[in-house]
Amino acid sequence: MLDHRYRVRDEIAWRKMKDGTVTIVSPLVEKIISLNATAGVIWELLDGTRTVATVIAALEERFGEEVPRAVLAGDVADILRDLLDRQLIEQIVDNTPR
């Protein structure tokens, strides 16, 4: 899973608020969803180019030693699972032959 890449689905509208939270409007589930500031940081990193490992590394850089890597990795996995379940993000599949 660490080498997977994700991005926000094209049909999703969102805005980062001044307090770092993210408000998301999804026509797929017809709801407004709010993410806390930490989940908002993860959300902003899901641009389709970064792997999950890169996202975790960016969070380590941002939060330093305040949060252990294992906790960050668990939080990222939980948030990704939730965002996928809500159909807000999609996994990027690379079909390039190796």
N, C-alpha and C positions, 0 to 999 in steps of 0.2 A: 504494500500500500504506500510506502514511502516514496516510490517513484511515480505514483499516479499524479495526474494534473487535473485541476478542475477550473471551471469558469462559471460566471453568472450567466444564466440563460438569457438569450436575446430579448425575450418578451417581458422581462422583469424590470420594473422601474424602482429606483431607490435613491435615497439621499442621506448623506452623513450630516448629522446634527452637530451643533456647536459643542455639545457635551460628549461627543464621540460615539453616541449611539447611532444606529442605522435604522431607518424606516424603509420598509420594502412593501411595494404594492405588486401583488401577483394576480394576474387575470386567470391563472390556472386554478387557484383555490379561492379566488374572489375574497381575499382578506388583506388587511394591512398587518404586517408583522414587524415587530420591533426587536432589534438585537441590542444587547448591552455593549458597552464600549470594547470589551475584550473580544467578543464575537465580531464586532464591527471591524476591528483590526484584521482579523482573519478574513472576513468578507472582502475587504479591500485588496488583500493579497491574492485572491482567487481570480487571476487574470488569464488563466490558461497556459501561461508560460512557466510558472513556478511549480515545482513538485511539492508534495506534502512535506518532504524533508527540508526543502528550502523555506517553506512557510514556518515550520518549527524553528529553524535556525534564525529567521527574522524575528520571531517572538522572543527567542533567547537573547538576541542582541538588544531588543527593546526593553525587556523586563530584567535582564541581567541575572543575578543570582537570587532574586526574590522568589522565583518559582522554579523548582527543579525540572529538568528536561522531561522526565517521565510524566510529570503532571501536565506539562504543556502538550506533550504528545497525546496523552489521554483526552485532554480537553479538545484538541484539534480533531481527533477521531470522532468524538461525540458530536461536535458541532457540524462536521462534514456529514455525518450520518443523518442528523436532523435536517440539514439543508437539502440533502438528497431526497429524504422522505417527503419533504414539502415541495419537491420539484422546483427548487429555486436555483440550483446549480446542476451542472452536468459534467461528467468525466470526459476529458479529452482522450480520444483513442488515436494513437499513432499507428497507422497501417503501413508505415514505411518499412520495406524489407531491410533486414539487418545482414 
